[in-house]
Amino acid sequence: MRTTPRPSRSPEGKNLVASARSHSLTQQHAAPLWVFSALWSGRPVTLHRDHETTRTPAQELQEKGREMENGVGKGDVPDDANEHCPGTQSEEAGKADACAGCPNQQICATAPKGPDPDVVAIVERLATVKHKLLVLSGKGGVGKSTFSAQLSFALAEMDHQVGLLDIDICGPSIPKMLGLEGQDIHQSNLGWSPVYVESNLGVMSIGFMLPDPDDAVIWRGPRKNGLIKQFLKDVDWGEIDYLVVDAPPGTSDEHISIVQYLQATGIDGAIIVTTPQQVSLIDVRKEINFCKKVGVPVLGVVENMSGLRQPLSDLRFVKSDGAGETDATEWALNYIKEKAPELLSVMACSEVFDSSKGGAEKMCHEMGVPFLGKVPMDPQLCKASEEGRSCFADQKCSASAPALQNIVKKLIKTE
Amino acid sequence: MENGGGGKGKGDVPDDANEYCPGTQSETAGKADACAGCPNQQICSTAPKGPDPDVVAIVERLATVKHKLLVLSGKGGVGKSTFSAQLSFALAEMDHQVGLLDIDICGPSIPKMLGLEGQDIHQSNLGWLPVYVESNLGVMSIGFMLRNPDDAVIWRGPRKNGLIKQFLKDVDWGGIDYLGVDAPPGTSDEHISIVQYLQATGINGTIIVTTPQQVSLIDVRKEINFCKKVGVPVLGVVENMSGLRQPLSDLRFVKPGEAGETDVTEWALNYIKEKAPELLSVMACSEVFDSSKGGAEKMCHEMGVPFLGKLCKAAEEGRSCFADQRCSASAPALQSIVKKLIKTK
């Protein structure tokens, strides 16, 4: 059977075929079969979406906007379904009159329906988890994993039982940040055992499952969802007070799935991490709207990398002239000690990311979500993350640890 | 794990397929003996097979594009979009015809970075028109299609792939010298798709951006292996945020005290002017991200890919780094990286 359309006789027919192909956003290559049969028979064709042959890109997106909830709402209505589709999960799926000619008809009529039994298993498994927190961000590289790791350390130090689940499948950072590289996952008859940093802090990540840490995980959405489901179903967390879930940036498969799977068991809320830059705040606003749309409470926003602060003596100095650059650190420090010794007792602050437009605090005020606090950019915190240490364990992270401690206290209070 | 790469190699073999699955693209898919009882049997026997006609359309459309460059990173927030934007500005200033395609569907940063927020996409009979920053620099992003910039784009993989396909098929770039493609972080749907769709028309190579941190380098190694696996040449790695550099006069100063902190910036600057004026001619450098383990340069050496150079914090907010005198720290480094890239073309 040909999959490419036969040339249509009428010019209108030609247009419809062309637009049917361009508007088809499913994995199918050609327009639905019923379009062609209708054209040949001379019947007027009503595309299930709209009747215009040309739409502006913005209009196309608005159309899709109607289905944005499809991933999380009730009754999946696929893109290429007929009008009046009863929904793929309905009793009549594939059998209703409206289904005649729909490309999904056979699948709907034969596929199993009803609630996903895996979700039932997840609810059972997570019944022993008191609080579930998601750590999200629209933007990448703002410090979600660093924050998740330090939050877990902080909660564990307060003598809570803590679990940390890393659902970033393509770029799992958690094993590194907790000093657990090279560890394996063991199984018991109760399920998969998390990898324990301390007796009350267990961790799970795909990072533990890669034979070679440099192996790329080149998976499309459905496969990632499958693993996330397995993490929720099969990992034996035991009885824990807090399950912290570290998500990748964005609002795609992982995020839709984690909300879908956890919704039955209840999500306490999401903590959103950002930096002060406008480019981050744009994405974070989207993330806040995602949470509102899917009904996850936003416990608050953390502004990370909120300025760099270090003693003047920690800086390097370079002098540039026509020939290039020379390191002038030693000269500069001696010069300061000699001529301006009082400078050695001050802290030098740089605003690495421009927050002149108000930063995250102003955005929280505008969007009606709590602002949890600012964490300065602290090279010592970066080092602690690289080495898998808690920033609260010693006094080195003097710039960032107090700020983080405050934020954790605020979170516990709201719980 | 290669299965997710679907389309490369011969025949997709789904996870739950029977043993001896002939592959979903095979002639006997769904009909072979081995297919009996396989959950995908019905889909395989009824779904259309053969090469994707959209890929043919993409090849035609991109025939007028001389060079296609991907900007990738395993890690988020390292400066891919910033680098893509500045690279496009640089190439445009060298009088090339440039296109910049943003395939980050969930978090499109390019409109902001080029100062094009609020712009719309117009259509002509030739297709969708890119939004032009300058007469020789056109941009396409989902950011231009959102009614409200705060709207979250909550799409699963297949839908994102569909839009990326549409960007490649329907956008009328015209005859351009360079098409830069800014990807989101990771090695998932968008990356698999862009490689699949562009492979027929030829990808010149990819530039990988990272920061010096080990946590970034772990993800970047994965990205380099992704490129090797899918056969995309790695033109080089750029180490961004390689230290923060600014004149002393740009710093703020605070004095920690018992009552809290006091801002002493004015006092400090006057003190310096009076007692140690030579300090005003030096640049203060901070290493924000620890690169004591060798950073990106060492990683490139280990993985056998070219190292293009280091960048300090680059400009944002719609300005070309070269047009602005404030980016005195990063513009020369960026310029030399761009020159290296052009040479390898």
Boltz contact constraints between the chains, C-beta under 6 A:
constraints:
  - contact:
      token1: [A, 3]
      token2: [B, 48]
      max_distance: 6.0
  - contact:
      token1: [A, 25]
      token2: [B, 162]
      max_distance: 6.0
  - contact:
      token1: [A, 29]
      token2: [B, 48]
      max_distance: 6.0
  - contact:
      token1: [A, 29]
      token2: [B, 52]
      max_distance: 6.0
  - contact:
      token1: [A, 29]
      token2: [B, 53]
      max_distance: 6.0
  - contact:
      token1: [A, 56]
      token2: [B, 123]
      max_distance: 6.0
  - contact:
      token1: [A, 57]
      token2: [B, 121]
      max_distance: 6.0
  - contact:
      token1: [A, 57]
      token2: [B, 128]
      max_distance: 6.0
  - contact:
      token1: [A, 57]
      token2: [B, 145]
      max_distance: 6.0
  - contact:
      token1: [A, 58]
      token2: [B, 145]
      max_distance: 6.0
  - contact:
      token1: [A, 61]
      token2: [B, 145]
      max_distance: 6.0
  - contact:
      token1: [A, 68]
      token2: [B, 154]
      max_distance: 6.0
  - contact:
      token1: [A, 71]
      token2: [B, 156]
      max_distance: 6.0
  - contact:
      token1: [A, 138]
      token2: [B, 107]
      max_distance: 6.0
  - contact:
      token1: [A, 140]
      token2: [B, 76]
      max_distance: 6.0
  - contact:
      token1: [A, 140]
      token2: [B, 77]
      max_distance: 6.0
  - contact:
      token1: [A, 140]
      token2: [B, 185]
      max_distance: 6.0
  - contact:
      token1: [A, 141]
      token2: [B, 76]
      max_distance: 6.0
  - contact:
      token1: [A, 141]
      token2: [B, 77]
      max_distance: 6.0
  - contact:
      token1: [A, 141]
      token2: [B, 78]
      max_distance: 6.0
  - contact:
      token1: [A, 142]
      token2: [B, 77]
      max_distance: 6.0
  - contact:
      token1: [A, 170]
      token2: [B, 186]
      max_distance: 6.0
  - contact:
      token1: [A, 170]
      token2: [B, 187]
      max_distance: 6.0
  - contact:
      token1: [A, 170]
      token2: [B, 188]
      max_distance: 6.0
  - contact:
      token1: [A, 171]
      token2: [B, 74]
      max_distance: 6.0
  - contact:
      token1: [A, 171]
      token2: [B, 186]
      max_distance: 6.0
  - contact:
      token1: [A, 171]
      token2: [B, 219]
      max_distance: 6.0
  - contact:
      token1: [A, 173]
      token2: [B, 215]
      max_distance: 6.0
  - contact:
      token1: [A, 176]
      token2: [B, 215]
      max_distance: 6.0
  - contact:
      token1: [A, 214]
      token2: [B, 221]
      max_distance: 6.0
  - contact:
      token1: [A, 214]
      token2: [B, 225]
      max_distance: 6.0
  - contact:
      token1: [A, 216]
      token2: [B, 187]
      max_distance: 6.0
  - contact:
      token1: [A, 216]
      token2: [B, 222]
      max_distance: 6.0
  - contact:
      token1: [A, 216]
      token2: [B, 225]
      max_distance: 6.0
  - contact:
      token1: [A, 216]
      token2: [B, 226]
      max_distance: 6.0
  - contact:
      token1: [A, 218]
      token2: [B, 4]
      max_distance: 6.0
  - contact:
      token1: [A, 218]
      token2: [B, 5]
      max_distance: 6.0
  - contact:
      token1: [A, 218]
      token2: [B, 187]
      max_distance: 6.0
  - contact:
      token1: [A, 218]
      token2: [B, 226]
      max_distance: 6.0
  - contact:
      token1: [A, 219]
      token2: [B, 4]
      max_distance: 6.0
  - contact:
      token1: [A, 220]
      token2: [B, 4]
      max_distance: 6.0
  - contact:
      token1: [A, 220]
      token2: [B, 157]
      max_distance: 6.0
  - contact:
      token1: [A, 220]
      token2: [B, 189]
      max_distance: 6.0
  - contact:
      token1: [A, 221]
      token2: [B, 156]
      max_distance: 6.0
  - contact:
      token1: [A, 221]
      token2: [B, 157]
      max_distance: 6.0
  - contact:
      token1: [A, 221]
      token2: [B, 189]
      max_distance: 6.0
  - contact:
      token1: [A, 223]
      token2: [B, 4]
      max_distance: 6.0
  - contact:
      token1: [A, 249]
      token2: [B, 76]
      max_distance: 6.0
  - contact:
      token1: [A, 250]
      token2: [B, 106]
      max_distance: 6.0
  - contact:
      token1: [A, 250]
      token2: [B, 107]
      max_distance: 6.0
  - contact:
      token1: [A, 251]
      token2: [B, 106]
      max_distance: 6.0
  - contact:
      token1: [A, 251]
      token2: [B, 152]
      max_distance: 6.0
  - contact:
      token1: [A, 251]
      token2: [B, 154]
      max_distance: 6.0
  - contact:
      token1: [A, 252]
      token2: [B, 106]
      max_distance: 6.0
  - contact:
      token1: [A, 253]
      token2: [B, 156]
      max_distance: 6.0
  - contact:
      token1: [A, 253]
      token2: [B, 157]
      max_distance: 6.0
  - contact:
      token1: [A, 279]
      token2: [B, 109]
      max_distance: 6.0
  - contact:
      token1: [A, 279]
      token2: [B, 112]
      max_distance: 6.0
  - contact:
      token1: [A, 283]
      token2: [B, 107]
      max_distance: 6.0
  - contact:
      token1: [A, 285]
      token2: [B, 150]
      max_distance: 6.0
  - contact:
      token1: [A, 286]
      token2: [B, 152]
      max_distance: 6.0
  - contact:
      token1: [A, 289]
      token2: [B, 150]
      max_distance: 6.0
  - contact:
      token1: [A, 289]
      token2: [B, 152]
      max_distance: 6.0
  - contact:
      token1: [A, 290]
      token2: [B, 152]
      max_distance: 6.0
  - contact:
      token1: [A, 290]
      token2: [B, 154]
      max_distance: 6.0
  - contact:
      token1: [A, 315]
      token2: [B, 284]
      max_distance: 6.0
  - contact:
      token1: [A, 315]
      token2: [B, 286]
      max_distance: 6.0
  - contact:
      token1: [A, 316]
      token2: [B, 285]
      max_distance: 6.0
  - contact:
      token1: [A, 317]
      token2: [B, 282]
      max_distance: 6.0
  - contact:
      token1: [A, 317]
      token2: [B, 284]
      max_distance: 6.0
  - contact:
      token1: [A, 318]
      token2: [B, 283]
      max_distance: 6.0
  - contact:
      token1: [A, 318]
      token2: [B, 285]
      max_distance: 6.0
  - contact:
      token1: [A, 319]
      token2: [B, 282]
      max_distance: 6.0
  - contact:
      token1: [A, 328]
      token2: [B, 282]
      max_distance: 6.0
  - contact:
      token1: [A, 332]
      token2: [B, 282]
      max_distance: 6.0
  - contact:
      token1: [A, 335]
      token2: [B, 276]
      max_distance: 6.0
  - contact:
      token1: [A, 339]
      token2: [B, 275]
      max_distance: 6.0
  - contact:
      token1: [A, 339]
      token2: [B, 276]
      max_distance: 6.0
  - contact:
      token1: [A, 340]
      token2: [B, 271]
      max_distance: 6.0
  - contact:
      token1: [A, 340]
      token2: [B, 275]
      max_distance: 6.0
  - contact:
      token1: [A, 340]
      token2: [B, 276]
      max_distance: 6.0
  - contact:
      token1: [A, 346]
      token2: [B, 253]
      max_distance: 6.0
  - contact:
      token1: [A, 346]
      token2: [B, 255]
      max_distance: 6.0
  - contact:
      token1: [A, 346]
      token2: [B, 264]
      max_distance: 6.0
  - contact:
      token1: [A, 347]
      token2: [B, 254]
      max_distance: 6.0
  - contact:
      token1: [A, 348]
      token2: [B, 251]
      max_distance: 6.0
  - contact:
      token1: [A, 349]
      token2: [B, 252]
      max_distance: 6.0
  - contact:
      token1: [A, 349]
      token2: [B, 254]
      max_distance: 6.0
  - contact:
      token1: [A, 350]
      token2: [B, 251]
      max_distance: 6.0
  - contact:
      token1: [A, 382]
      token2: [B, 289]
      max_distance: 6.0
  - contact:
      token1: [A, 382]
      token2: [B, 290]
      max_distance: 6.0
  - contact:
      token1: [A, 383]
      token2: [B, 290]
      max_distance: 6.0
  - contact:
      token1: [A, 386]
      token2: [B, 214]
      max_distance: 6.0
